[in-house]
Amino acid sequence: MQAAPSTPSSTNGPAAQVHDWTPRIAVVLNRFVHTVAKHWLLMVNTAVGLYAGLTVLAPTLMVTGHPWAARLIYTLFRLACHQLPERSFFLFGPRLAYTLDQLERIAGPNVPPGYLGSPTLGYKMAICQRDTAILLAVLVAGVAFALLRHRLRPLSMRAFLLSCVPIAVDGFGQLLGLWESTWWSRVATGALFGVACVWLAYPLIEMGMNDVLQIAEKGRSQKERH
């Protein structure tokens, strides 16, 4: 018996179309992975920089007469930070930071947690002082890592845990009411934690991305040989 001739539906059907697209999808994915592996640090630093820029943009929008846009940013960042005014930096005012007593003397008693500021006091950033220090430390350390990425070894886990002790002590001590942390203690402990995170994570990510690039180069060399 002769085999039945193939019909147009069997040669040009959905299965054939998927088969035609598979190599193209593989090429696109390979290029995407290669690009991420090669430029991951630039992508991360850019994302951190944009995130930090939004925290400054919120008070800038308030002082320039765009409160609706500023409040949108404050609302989005409230998902990640308490934004207490007595623990936040203020821009475009006479002071960079205020205690709760100072805020109550100037703005009146019972200052709400969502208080944004005023033309007299300035307007608070969209994240607290500790988070600001962490974010800026991650950004600065990330930029510095671009210069040291080929020489810097990952921070040991023991050293990283020791770097976390100050921020844990300062934060939990304040939470339990044992003392009231100051803006400089929040900045110091937050900055130390941010640098430690970068020192631990970025060299490990760099090693992983280098492995990805090496595998991609081996695959490319094998294809050229064939």
N, CA and C atoms as a LAMMPS dump frame, in Angstrom:
ITEM: TIMESTEP
0
ITEM: NUMBER OF ATOMS
678
ITEM: BOX BOUNDS ff ff ff
-5.0000000000000000e+02 5.0000000000000000e+02
-5.0000000000000000e+02 5.0000000000000000e+02
-5.0000000000000000e+02 5.0000000000000000e+02
ITEM: ATOMS id mol type element x y z
1 1 1 N 0.835 -1.198 0
2 1 2 C 0 0 0
3 1 3 C 0.872 1.251 0
4 2 1 N 0.457 2.202 -0.763
5 2 2 C 1.206 3.446 -0.826
6 2 3 C 0.798 4.362 0.317
7 3 1 N 1.789 5.09 0.832
8 3 2 C 1.479 6.028 1.92
9 3 3 C 0.617 7.151 1.395
10 4 1 N -0.291 7.587 2.234
11 4 2 C -1.192 8.657 1.825
12 4 3 C -0.401 9.935 1.671
13 5 1 N -0.647 10.675 0.584
14 5 2 C 0.085 11.93 0.375
15 5 3 C -0.227 12.929 1.475
16 6 1 N 0.788 13.685 1.796
17 6 2 C 0.577 14.681 2.85
18 6 3 C -0.326 15.781 2.351
19 7 1 N -1.175 16.21 3.218
20 7 2 C -2.126 17.266 2.888
21 7 3 C -1.558 18.598 3.318
22 8 1 N -2.07 19.692 2.767
23 8 2 C -1.576 21.011 3.171
24 8 3 C -1.697 21.262 4.656
25 9 1 N -2.767 20.672 5.269
26 9 2 C -2.972 20.913 6.688
27 9 3 C -1.892 20.268 7.534
28 10 1 N -1.313 19.128 7.019
29 10 2 C -0.29 18.432 7.795
30 10 3 C 1.072 19.094 7.664
31 11 1 N 1.333 19.775 6.579
32 11 2 C 2.638 20.421 6.374
33 11 3 C 2.644 21.881 6.779
34 12 1 N 1.509 22.505 6.759
35 12 2 C 1.444 23.935 7.078
36 12 3 C 0.537 24.224 8.27
37 13 1 N 0.285 23.211 9.075
38 13 2 C -0.617 23.388 10.202
39 13 3 C 0.053 24.05 11.383
40 14 1 N -0.651 24.097 12.53
41 14 2 C -0.103 24.754 13.727
42 14 3 C 1.206 24.142 14.189
43 15 1 N 1.333 22.813 14.098
44 15 2 C 2.569 22.175 14.554
45 15 3 C 3.769 22.637 13.729
46 16 1 N 3.568 22.76 12.419
47 16 2 C 4.662 23.226 11.566
48 16 3 C 5.013 24.675 11.863
49 17 1 N 4.003 25.489 12.148
50 17 2 C 4.273 26.887 12.461
51 17 3 C 5.059 27.028 13.765
52 18 1 N 4.693 26.203 14.766
53 18 2 C 5.429 26.234 16.025
54 18 3 C 6.872 25.805 15.8
55 19 1 N 7.052 24.785 14.971
56 19 2 C 8.402 24.299 14.666
57 19 3 C 9.232 25.379 13.986
58 20 1 N 8.61 26.171 13.123
59 20 2 C 9.331 27.257 12.453
60 20 3 C 9.729 28.353 13.435
61 21 1 N 8.882 28.614 14.446
62 21 2 C 9.155 29.699 15.375
63 21 3 C 10.132 29.306 16.479
64 22 1 N 10.291 28.019 16.721
65 22 2 C 11.14 27.577 17.83
66 22 3 C 12.567 28.093 17.74
67 23 1 N 13.248 27.979 16.585
68 23 2 C 14.625 28.512 16.521
69 23 3 C 14.688 30.014 16.762
70 24 1 N 13.687 30.741 16.262
71 24 2 C 13.698 32.189 16.442
72 24 3 C 13.543 32.551 17.928
73 25 1 N 12.619 31.848 18.598
74 25 2 C 12.423 32.113 20.023
75 25 3 C 13.686 31.792 20.799
76 26 1 N 14.345 30.681 20.438
77 26 2 C 15.58 30.301 21.125
78 26 3 C 16.662 31.364 20.941
79 27 1 N 16.764 31.922 19.742
80 27 2 C 17.755 32.965 19.479
81 27 3 C 17.467 34.205 20.302
82 28 1 N 16.188 34.608 20.356
83 28 2 C 15.806 35.802 21.125
84 28 3 C 16.095 35.598 22.605
85 29 1 N 15.753 34.43 23.132
86 29 2 C 15.99 34.16 24.55
87 29 3 C 17.482 34.132 24.863
88 30 1 N 18.25 33.536 23.968
89 30 2 C 19.7 33.497 24.186
90 30 3 C 20.299 34.899 24.196
91 31 1 N 19.839 35.74 23.287
92 31 2 C 20.336 37.115 23.248
93 31 3 C 19.929 37.87 24.507
94 32 1 N 18.701 37.633 24.96
95 32 2 C 18.224 38.304 26.171
96 32 3 C 19.057 37.897 27.381
97 33 1 N 19.277 36.599 27.542
98 33 2 C 20.076 36.106 28.665
99 33 3 C 21.498 36.634 28.581
100 34 1 N 22.062 36.659 27.39
101 34 2 C 23.426 37.168 27.208
102 34 3 C 23.505 38.654 27.564
103 35 1 N 22.507 39.425 27.165
104 35 2 C 22.496 40.86 27.467
105 35 3 C 22.382 41.107 28.962
106 36 1 N 21.486 40.362 29.62
107 36 2 C 21.329 40.52 31.07
108 36 3 C 22.611 40.13 31.789
109 37 1 N 23.225 39.018 31.375
110 37 2 C 24.446 38.559 32.027
111 37 3 C 25.587 39.553 31.846
112 38 1 N 25.623 40.216 30.711
113 38 2 C 26.716 41.144 30.413
114 38 3 C 26.511 42.511 31.047
115 39 1 N 25.262 42.937 31.155
116 39 2 C 24.986 44.302 31.624
117 39 3 C 24.142 44.328 32.893
118 40 1 N 24.151 43.272 33.692
119 40 2 C 23.283 43.199 34.868
120 40 3 C 23.575 44.315 35.864
121 41 1 N 24.847 44.66 36.042
122 41 2 C 25.189 45.692 37.028
123 41 3 C 24.644 47.051 36.612
124 42 1 N 24.756 47.379 35.337
125 42 2 C 24.201 48.634 34.849
126 42 3 C 22.693 48.663 35.039
127 43 1 N 22.03 47.555 34.78
128 43 2 C 20.576 47.48 34.943
129 43 3 C 20.176 47.667 36.405
130 44 1 N 20.904 47.003 37.303
131 44 2 C 20.581 47.104 38.726
132 44 3 C 20.839 48.514 39.241
133 45 1 N 21.988 49.076 38.899
134 45 2 C 22.303 50.433 39.357
135 45 3 C 21.316 51.454 38.811
136 46 1 N 20.884 51.264 37.563
137 46 2 C 19.898 52.17 36.985
138 46 3 C 18.568 52.066 37.716
139 47 1 N 18.147 50.83 38.017
140 47 2 C 16.886 50.632 38.736
141 47 3 C 16.94 51.238 40.135
142 48 1 N 18.059 51.039 40.839
143 48 2 C 18.21 51.618 42.181
144 48 3 C 18.232 53.141 42.098
145 49 1 N 18.911 53.676 41.089
146 49 2 C 18.951 55.127 40.923
147 49 3 C 17.588 55.724 40.648
148 50 1 N 16.801 55.066 39.813
149 50 2 C 15.445 55.547 39.53
150 50 3 C 14.575 55.479 40.78
151 51 1 N 14.715 54.403 41.529
152 51 2 C 13.949 54.249 42.767
153 51 3 C 14.3 55.36 43.753
154 52 1 N 15.602 55.626 43.891
155 52 2 C 16.031 56.694 44.784
156 52 3 C 15.549 58.056 44.284
157 53 1 N 15.554 58.239 42.968
158 53 2 C 15.097 59.506 42.415
159 53 3 C 13.639 59.789 42.72
160 54 1 N 12.821 58.747 42.751
161 54 2 C 11.404 58.941 43.059
162 54 3 C 11.194 59.412 44.493
163 55 1 N 12.044 58.969 45.415
164 55 2 C 11.896 59.399 46.808
165 55 3 C 12.172 60.887 46.961
166 56 1 N 13.021 61.424 46.087
167 56 2 C 13.304 62.861 46.098
168 56 3 C 12.294 63.622 45.248
169 57 1 N 11.765 62.964 44.236
170 57 2 C 10.805 63.622 43.358
171 57 3 C 9.52 63.976 44.092
172 58 1 N 9.126 63.149 45.053
173 58 2 C 7.875 63.412 45.779
174 58 3 C 7.882 64.779 46.468
175 59 1 N 8.854 65.1 47.329
176 59 2 C 8.864 66.45 47.916
177 59 3 C 9.095 67.554 46.893
178 60 1 N 9.814 67.233 45.823
179 60 2 C 10.03 68.225 44.771
180 60 3 C 8.713 68.598 44.101
181 61 1 N 7.878 67.601 43.858
182 61 2 C 6.569 67.865 43.266
183 61 3 C 5.68 68.659 44.215
184 62 1 N 5.804 68.408 45.507
185 62 2 C 4.998 69.157 46.474
186 62 3 C 5.369 70.631 46.458
187 63 1 N 6.659 70.928 46.435
188 63 2 C 7.094 72.308 46.522
189 63 3 C 6.899 73.05 45.202
190 64 1 N 6.781 72.305 44.103
191 64 2 C 6.571 72.943 42.804
192 64 3 C 5.102 73.003 42.408
193 65 1 N 4.209 72.627 43.308
194 65 2 C 2.783 72.771 43.052
195 65 3 C 2.131 71.634 42.301
196 66 1 N 2.602 70.403 42.492
197 66 2 C 1.988 69.228 41.872
198 66 3 C 1.669 68.184 42.946
199 67 1 N 0.821 68.531 43.898
200 67 2 C 0.581 67.639 45.043
201 67 3 C -0.058 66.31 44.652
202 68 1 N -0.883 66.285 43.601
203 68 2 C -1.545 65.032 43.234
204 68 3 C -0.53 63.988 42.782
205 69 1 N 0.481 64.423 42.025
206 69 2 C 1.52 63.492 41.584
207 69 3 C 2.401 63.078 42.753
208 70 1 N 2.693 64.018 43.641
209 70 2 C 3.511 63.702 44.813
210 70 3 C 2.801 62.696 45.713
211 71 1 N 1.513 62.903 45.94
212 71 2 C 0.765 61.989 46.805
213 71 3 C 0.692 60.587 46.207
214 72 1 N 0.683 60.499 44.906
215 72 2 C 0.697 59.185 44.266
216 72 3 C 1.991 58.446 44.602
217 73 1 N 3.114 59.152 44.543
218 73 2 C 4.397 58.536 44.885
219 73 3 C 4.436 58.159 46.361
220 74 1 N 3.985 59.063 47.231
221 74 2 C 3.952 58.752 48.664
222 74 3 C 3.111 57.5 48.927
223 75 1 N 1.977 57.398 48.259
224 75 2 C 1.096 56.247 48.461
225 75 3 C 1.763 54.953 48.017
226 76 1 N 2.435 54.984 46.884
227 76 2 C 3.109 53.777 46.392
228 76 3 C 4.241 53.365 47.329
229 77 1 N 5.008 54.317 47.817
230 77 2 C 6.13 53.99 48.686
231 77 3 C 5.685 53.612 50.092
232 78 1 N 4.471 53.946 50.454
233 78 2 C 3.967 53.553 51.77
234 78 3 C 3.837 52.045 51.898
235 79 1 N 3.791 51.354 50.751
236 79 2 C 3.737 49.895 50.778
237 79 3 C 5.058 49.302 51.276
238 80 1 N 6.149 50.065 51.187
239 80 2 C 7.467 49.557 51.564
240 80 3 C 8.055 50.25 52.792
241 81 1 N 7.453 51.354 53.249
242 81 2 C 8.043 52.121 54.348
243 81 3 C 6.939 52.79 55.166
244 82 1 N 7.173 52.92 56.469
245 82 2 C 6.173 53.56 57.342
246 82 3 C 6.06 55.058 57.107
247 83 1 N 7.133 55.715 56.651
248 83 2 C 7.132 57.136 56.313
249 83 3 C 6.791 58.046 57.498
250 84 1 N 7.136 57.645 58.71
251 84 2 C 6.869 58.507 59.861
252 84 3 C 7.641 59.816 59.704
253 85 1 N 6.986 60.956 59.869
254 85 2 C 7.667 62.235 59.619
255 85 3 C 8.841 62.481 60.556
256 86 1 N 8.749 62.032 61.817
257 86 2 C 9.84 62.246 62.76
258 86 3 C 11.041 61.348 62.474
259 87 1 N 10.901 60.429 61.533
260 87 2 C 12.005 59.548 61.16
261 87 3 C 12.327 59.68 59.672
262 88 1 N 11.933 60.792 59.077
263 88 2 C 12.18 61.023 57.652
264 88 3 C 12.947 62.32 57.471
265 89 1 N 13.675 62.405 56.376
266 89 2 C 14.363 63.643 56.026
267 89 3 C 13.4 64.576 55.306
268 90 1 N 13.549 65.877 55.57
269 90 2 C 12.729 66.904 54.931
270 90 3 C 13.595 67.711 53.976
271 91 1 N 13.062 67.98 52.803
272 91 2 C 13.762 68.795 51.816
273 91 3 C 13.038 70.121 51.625
274 92 1 N 13.782 71.123 51.183
275 92 2 C 13.249 72.448 50.859
276 92 3 C 12.711 73.176 52.099
277 93 1 N 13.298 72.89 53.241
278 93 2 C 12.922 73.567 54.476
279 93 3 C 14.151 73.981 55.256
280 94 1 N 13.977 74.567 56.439
281 94 2 C 15.117 75.044 57.23
282 94 3 C 15.928 73.924 57.87
283 95 1 N 15.321 72.739 58.077
284 95 2 C 16.004 71.633 58.74
285 95 3 C 15.887 70.364 57.899
286 96 1 N 16.89 69.521 58.037
287 96 2 C 16.876 68.252 57.315
288 96 3 C 16.053 67.206 58.049
289 97 1 N 15.967 67.325 59.363
290 97 2 C 15.233 66.342 60.158
291 97 3 C 14.6 67.035 61.354
292 98 1 N 13.468 66.487 61.812
293 98 2 C 12.738 67.024 62.962
294 98 3 C 12.399 65.884 63.906
295 99 1 N 12.457 66.173 65.205
296 99 2 C 11.922 65.232 66.176
297 99 3 C 10.412 65.413 66.236
298 100 1 N 9.733 64.483 66.888
299 100 2 C 8.283 64.595 67.006
300 100 3 C 7.9 65.83 67.814
301 101 1 N 8.66 66.149 68.853
302 101 2 C 8.375 67.346 69.659
303 101 3 C 8.508 68.61 68.813
304 102 1 N 9.531 68.668 67.978
305 102 2 C 9.709 69.838 67.12
306 102 3 C 8.567 69.964 66.114
307 103 1 N 8.129 68.863 65.558
308 103 2 C 7.013 68.909 64.618
309 103 3 C 5.733 69.363 65.301
310 104 1 N 5.495 68.892 66.503
311 104 2 C 4.272 69.273 67.22
312 104 3 C 4.3 70.735 67.638
313 105 1 N 5.475 71.261 67.938
314 105 2 C 5.555 72.678 68.305
315 105 3 C 5.293 73.584 67.104
316 106 1 N 5.684 73.121 65.913
317 106 2 C 5.538 73.96 64.732
318 106 3 C 4.23 73.681 64
319 107 1 N 3.894 72.395 63.816
320 107 2 C 2.715 72.027 63.026
321 107 3 C 1.478 71.789 63.873
322 108 1 N 1.634 71.772 65.197
323 108 2 C 0.493 71.527 66.065
324 108 3 C 0.557 70.131 66.661
325 109 1 N -0.236 69.881 67.716
326 109 2 C -0.207 68.575 68.378
327 109 3 C -0.802 67.47 67.503
328 110 1 N -0.462 66.237 67.9
329 110 2 C -1.005 65.051 67.213
330 110 3 C -0.676 65.056 65.715
331 111 1 N 0.597 65.188 65.414
332 111 2 C 1.025 65.127 64.02
333 111 3 C 0.781 63.709 63.493
334 112 1 N -0.005 63.551 62.424
335 112 2 C -0.333 62.202 61.936
336 112 3 C 0.87 61.538 61.272
337 113 1 N 0.877 60.211 61.241
338 113 2 C 1.984 59.5 60.579
339 113 3 C 2.108 59.844 59.097
340 114 1 N 0.985 60.205 58.469
341 114 2 C 1.01 60.532 57.051
342 114 3 C 1.303 61.988 56.748
343 115 1 N 1.733 62.736 57.751
344 115 2 C 2.035 64.156 57.55
345 115 3 C 3.165 64.317 56.544
346 116 1 N 2.934 65.128 55.508
347 116 2 C 3.905 65.284 54.425
348 116 3 C 4.828 66.478 54.609
349 117 1 N 4.374 67.496 55.35
350 117 2 C 5.173 68.696 55.529
351 117 3 C 4.384 69.93 55.168
352 118 1 N 5.083 71.036 55.023
353 118 2 C 4.456 72.318 54.712
354 118 3 C 5.501 73.233 54.099
355 119 1 N 5.068 74.348 53.509
356 119 2 C 6.054 75.305 52.978
357 119 3 C 7.02 75.818 54.046
358 120 1 N 6.576 75.825 55.307
359 120 2 C 7.429 76.302 56.398
360 120 3 C 8.47 75.277 56.802
361 121 1 N 8.051 74.009 56.907
362 121 2 C 8.931 72.942 57.357
363 121 3 C 9.713 72.289 56.226
364 122 1 N 9.186 72.376 55.01
365 122 2 C 9.687 71.561 53.919
366 122 3 C 8.845 70.302 53.801
367 123 1 N 9.194 69.435 52.891
368 123 2 C 8.402 68.22 52.662
369 123 3 C 9.295 66.996 52.784
370 124 1 N 8.721 65.97 53.419
371 124 2 C 9.525 64.782 53.706
372 124 3 C 9.74 63.951 52.445
373 125 1 N 10.822 63.173 52.463
374 125 2 C 11.082 62.228 51.388
375 125 3 C 10.084 61.074 51.483
376 126 1 N 10.017 60.276 50.445
377 126 2 C 9 59.226 50.386
378 126 3 C 9.381 57.986 51.182
379 127 1 N 10.578 57.934 51.756
380 127 2 C 10.987 56.831 52.617
381 127 3 C 11.677 57.404 53.846
382 128 1 N 11.786 56.591 54.881
383 128 2 C 12.356 57.053 56.141
384 128 3 C 13.872 57.205 56.043
385 129 1 N 14.464 57.715 57.106
386 129 2 C 15.9 57.993 57.119
387 129 3 C 16.725 56.712 56.984
388 130 1 N 16.303 55.657 57.671
389 130 2 C 17.058 54.41 57.609
390 130 3 C 17.009 53.819 56.203
391 131 1 N 15.816 53.811 55.612
392 131 2 C 15.684 53.293 54.247
393 131 3 C 16.438 54.165 53.247
394 132 1 N 16.455 55.464 53.484
395 132 2 C 17.212 56.366 52.614
396 132 3 C 18.697 56.027 52.65
397 133 1 N 19.208 55.781 53.857
398 133 2 C 20.622 55.435 53.997
399 133 3 C 20.934 54.106 53.318
400 134 1 N 20.055 53.124 53.485
401 134 2 C 20.26 51.825 52.842
402 134 3 C 20.28 51.987 51.327
403 135 1 N 19.301 52.726 50.815
404 135 2 C 19.178 52.89 49.366
405 135 3 C 20.383 53.609 48.772
406 136 1 N 20.796 54.693 49.402
407 136 2 C 21.948 55.444 48.883
408 136 3 C 23.239 54.635 49.009
409 137 1 N 23.348 53.857 50.084
410 137 2 C 24.535 53.014 50.24
411 137 3 C 24.59 51.948 49.162
412 138 1 N 23.446 51.354 48.851
413 138 2 C 23.399 50.353 47.785
414 138 3 C 23.767 50.98 46.449
415 139 1 N 23.29 52.185 46.202
416 139 2 C 23.597 52.859 44.945
417 139 3 C 25.078 53.204 44.841
418 140 1 N 25.637 53.804 45.888
419 140 2 C 27.052 54.189 45.862
420 140 3 C 27.942 52.947 45.804
421 141 1 N 27.609 51.941 46.592
422 141 2 C 28.406 50.715 46.581
423 141 3 C 28.291 50.003 45.237
424 142 1 N 27.118 50.076 44.618
425 142 2 C 26.951 49.465 43.307
426 142 3 C 27.795 50.142 42.241
427 143 1 N 27.882 51.461 42.302
428 143 2 C 28.737 52.193 41.365
429 143 3 C 30.204 51.874 41.629
430 144 1 N 30.57 51.795 42.914
431 144 2 C 31.953 51.462 43.249
432 144 3 C 32.301 50.037 42.81
433 145 1 N 31.331 49.152 42.872
434 145 2 C 31.588 47.763 42.47
435 145 3 C 31.937 47.67 40.992
436 146 1 N 31.43 48.603 40.195
437 146 2 C 31.768 48.608 38.768
438 146 3 C 33.27 48.764 38.554
439 147 1 N 33.946 49.42 39.487
440 147 2 C 35.391 49.609 39.385
441 147 3 C 36.175 48.473 40.027
442 148 1 N 35.532 47.73 40.936
443 148 2 C 36.234 46.703 41.706
444 148 3 C 35.752 45.295 41.396
445 149 1 N 34.873 45.141 40.419
446 149 2 C 34.195 43.863 40.203
447 149 3 C 35.145 42.723 39.886
448 150 1 N 36.316 43.016 39.339
449 150 2 C 37.262 41.954 38.98
450 150 3 C 38.231 41.623 40.12
451 151 1 N 38.192 42.405 41.198
452 151 2 C 39.127 42.19 42.301
453 151 3 C 38.44 41.911 43.633
454 152 1 N 37.18 42.263 43.755
455 152 2 C 36.486 42.163 45.042
456 152 3 C 35.912 40.769 45.251
457 153 1 N 36.249 40.164 46.381
458 153 2 C 35.695 38.869 46.747
459 153 3 C 34.443 39.061 47.591
460 154 1 N 33.524 38.104 47.582
461 154 2 C 32.295 38.254 48.374
462 154 3 C 32.595 38.371 49.867
463 155 1 N 31.804 39.161 50.538
464 155 2 C 31.91 39.283 51.989
465 155 3 C 31.53 37.948 52.626
466 156 1 N 32.253 37.547 53.651
467 156 2 C 31.933 36.286 54.316
468 156 3 C 30.588 36.404 55.029
469 157 1 N 29.916 35.29 55.203
470 157 2 C 28.62 35.303 55.871
471 157 3 C 28.753 35.781 57.313
472 158 1 N 29.856 35.426 57.95
473 158 2 C 30.068 35.871 59.323
474 158 3 C 30.176 37.389 59.388
475 159 1 N 30.951 37.976 58.477
476 159 2 C 31.098 39.431 58.45
477 159 3 C 29.774 40.108 58.111
478 160 1 N 29.01 39.487 57.213
479 160 2 C 27.713 40.067 56.861
480 160 3 C 26.772 40.084 58.064
481 161 1 N 26.731 38.97 58.803
482 161 2 C 25.868 38.908 59.98
483 161 3 C 26.292 39.912 61.043
484 162 1 N 27.586 40.094 61.201
485 162 2 C 28.071 41.104 62.146
486 162 3 C 27.67 42.51 61.698
487 163 1 N 27.638 42.732 60.385
488 163 2 C 27.225 44.044 59.859
489 163 3 C 25.74 44.296 60.085
490 164 1 N 24.979 43.231 60.268
491 164 2 C 23.535 43.369 60.501
492 164 3 C 23.202 43.643 61.972
493 165 1 N 24.153 43.392 62.85
494 165 2 C 23.886 43.556 64.282
495 165 3 C 23.521 44.997 64.649
496 166 1 N 24.275 46.02 64.192
497 166 2 C 23.923 47.394 64.588
498 166 3 C 22.515 47.815 64.181
499 167 1 N 22.105 47.494 62.957
500 167 2 C 20.774 47.912 62.524
501 167 3 C 19.695 47.14 63.277
502 168 1 N 19.972 45.87 63.614
503 168 2 C 19.005 45.089 64.378
504 168 3 C 18.868 45.629 65.797
505 169 1 N 19.989 45.935 66.43
506 169 2 C 19.957 46.455 67.795
507 169 3 C 19.263 47.813 67.841
508 170 1 N 19.636 48.69 66.916
509 170 2 C 19.046 50.037 66.904
510 170 3 C 17.55 49.982 66.602
511 171 1 N 17.16 49.136 65.64
512 171 2 C 15.759 49.066 65.262
513 171 3 C 14.888 48.405 66.309
514 172 1 N 15.314 47.26 66.825
515 172 2 C 14.51 46.55 67.813
516 172 3 C 14.498 47.265 69.158
517 173 1 N 15.606 47.917 69.499
518 173 2 C 15.616 48.69 70.73
519 173 3 C 14.598 49.813 70.7
520 174 1 N 14.49 50.462 69.556
521 174 2 C 13.481 51.52 69.4
522 174 3 C 12.08 50.934 69.38
523 175 1 N 11.907 49.798 68.69
524 175 2 C 10.589 49.162 68.615
525 175 3 C 10.085 48.739 69.982
526 176 1 N 10.974 48.251 70.824
527 176 2 C 10.595 47.794 72.161
528 176 3 C 10.527 48.93 73.175
529 177 1 N 10.823 50.141 72.749
530 177 2 C 10.739 51.286 73.641
531 177 3 C 11.899 51.419 74.601
532 178 1 N 13.022 50.762 74.313
533 178 2 C 14.18 50.845 75.193
534 178 3 C 14.912 52.168 75.028
535 179 1 N 14.868 52.727 73.83
536 179 2 C 15.456 54.028 73.548
537 179 3 C 14.856 54.572 72.254
538 180 1 N 15.129 55.821 71.977
539 180 2 C 14.695 56.453 70.734
540 180 3 C 15.93 56.685 69.866
541 181 1 N 15.962 56.006 68.741
542 181 2 C 17.114 56.166 67.853
543 181 3 C 17.136 57.578 67.279
544 182 1 N 18.304 58.013 66.868
545 182 2 C 18.472 59.335 66.279
546 182 3 C 18.67 59.198 64.779
547 183 1 N 18.581 60.331 64.072
548 183 2 C 18.716 60.243 62.62
549 183 3 C 20.108 59.777 62.215
550 184 1 N 21.126 60.14 62.988
551 184 2 C 22.475 59.706 62.61
552 184 3 C 22.683 58.218 62.89
553 185 1 N 22.034 57.669 63.934
554 185 2 C 22.159 56.226 64.185
555 185 3 C 21.421 55.435 63.109
556 186 1 N 20.3 55.967 62.638
557 186 2 C 19.571 55.3 61.555
558 186 3 C 20.39 55.331 60.263
559 187 1 N 21.023 56.452 60.002
560 187 2 C 21.835 56.572 58.784
561 187 3 C 23.054 55.661 58.862
562 188 1 N 23.734 55.668 59.998
563 188 2 C 24.961 54.871 60.136
564 188 3 C 24.662 53.379 60.011
565 189 1 N 23.645 52.908 60.735
566 189 2 C 23.332 51.473 60.689
567 189 3 C 22.747 51.077 59.335
568 190 1 N 21.956 51.955 58.743
569 190 2 C 21.385 51.655 57.432
570 190 3 C 22.432 51.608 56.348
571 191 1 N 23.372 52.557 56.384
572 191 2 C 24.432 52.581 55.374
573 191 3 C 25.323 51.356 55.493
574 192 1 N 25.653 50.959 56.729
575 192 2 C 26.474 49.766 56.93
576 192 3 C 25.772 48.536 56.381
577 193 1 N 24.488 48.423 56.634
578 193 2 C 23.725 47.278 56.136
579 193 3 C 23.665 47.277 54.612
580 194 1 N 23.46 48.448 53.995
581 194 2 C 23.388 48.531 52.54
582 194 3 C 24.684 48.132 51.877
583 195 1 N 25.815 48.608 52.413
584 195 2 C 27.123 48.244 51.855
585 195 3 C 27.376 46.756 52.02
586 196 1 N 27.009 46.209 53.179
587 196 2 C 27.226 44.783 53.42
588 196 3 C 26.409 43.934 52.45
589 197 1 N 25.186 44.346 52.149
590 197 2 C 24.35 43.601 51.203
591 197 3 C 24.995 43.563 49.813
592 198 1 N 25.484 44.714 49.379
593 198 2 C 26.134 44.772 48.066
594 198 3 C 27.409 43.941 48.064
595 199 1 N 28.204 44.066 49.11
596 199 2 C 29.477 43.349 49.192
597 199 3 C 29.269 41.839 49.202
598 200 1 N 28.171 41.398 49.8
599 200 2 C 27.875 39.966 49.813
600 200 3 C 27.281 39.492 48.498
601 201 1 N 26.287 40.21 47.983
602 201 2 C 25.496 39.712 46.855
603 201 3 C 26.133 39.965 45.497
604 202 1 N 26.664 41.164 45.274
605 202 2 C 27.104 41.517 43.928
606 202 3 C 28.256 40.646 43.417
607 203 1 N 29.283 40.352 44.221
608 203 2 C 30.328 39.458 43.703
609 203 3 C 29.797 38.066 43.354
610 204 1 N 28.829 37.576 44.13
611 204 2 C 28.247 36.269 43.827
612 204 3 C 27.444 36.323 42.535
613 205 1 N 26.693 37.401 42.352
614 205 2 C 25.945 37.561 41.099
615 205 3 C 26.899 37.67 39.923
616 206 1 N 27.984 38.398 40.117
617 206 2 C 28.975 38.561 39.053
618 206 3 C 29.56 37.212 38.637
619 207 1 N 29.86 36.375 39.606
620 207 2 C 30.402 35.057 39.284
621 207 3 C 29.378 34.217 38.522
622 208 1 N 28.126 34.293 38.946
623 208 2 C 27.089 33.552 38.246
624 208 3 C 26.889 34.04 36.824
625 209 1 N 26.912 35.35 36.623
626 209 2 C 26.742 35.901 35.29
627 209 3 C 27.934 35.576 34.39
628 210 1 N 29.133 35.534 34.972
629 210 2 C 30.305 35.138 34.187
630 210 3 C 30.191 33.689 33.725
631 211 1 N 29.65 32.841 34.574
632 211 2 C 29.432 31.446 34.174
633 211 3 C 28.45 31.36 33.008
634 212 1 N 27.399 32.175 33.068
635 212 2 C 26.428 32.197 31.973
636 212 3 C 27.091 32.628 30.67
637 213 1 N 27.94 33.651 30.734
638 213 2 C 28.63 34.131 29.532
639 213 3 C 29.598 33.084 28.984
640 214 1 N 30.272 32.379 29.871
641 214 2 C 31.192 31.338 29.42
642 214 3 C 30.449 30.201 28.73
643 215 1 N 29.308 29.809 29.279
644 215 2 C 28.504 28.76 28.651
645 215 3 C 28.012 29.209 27.281
646 216 1 N 27.602 30.477 27.199
647 216 2 C 27.132 31.004 25.917
648 216 3 C 28.259 31.024 24.887
649 217 1 N 29.463 31.393 25.324
650 217 2 C 30.601 31.43 24.401
651 217 3 C 30.973 30.022 23.927
652 218 1 N 30.906 29.04 24.817
653 218 2 C 31.19 27.658 24.43
654 218 3 C 30.177 27.156 23.407
655 219 1 N 28.903 27.482 23.67
656 219 2 C 27.865 27.071 22.722
657 219 3 C 28.061 27.707 21.363
658 220 1 N 28.457 28.97 21.347
659 220 2 C 28.688 29.666 20.078
660 220 3 C 29.883 29.059 19.345
661 221 1 N 30.931 28.71 20.068
662 221 2 C 32.106 28.118 19.443
663 221 3 C 31.794 26.759 18.833
664 222 1 N 30.974 25.97 19.523
665 222 2 C 30.599 24.66 19.008
666 222 3 C 29.778 24.778 17.726
667 223 1 N 28.894 25.765 17.691
668 223 2 C 28.083 25.97 16.482
669 223 3 C 28.969 26.369 15.296
670 224 1 N 29.961 27.235 15.583
671 224 2 C 30.849 27.663 14.479
672 224 3 C 31.677 26.5 13.936
673 225 1 N 32.055 25.571 14.816
674 225 2 C 32.829 24.405 14.354
675 225 3 C 31.999 23.504 13.446
676 226 1 N 30.707 23.376 13.796
677 226 2 C 29.836 22.525 12.986
678 226 3 C 29.368 23.264 11.724
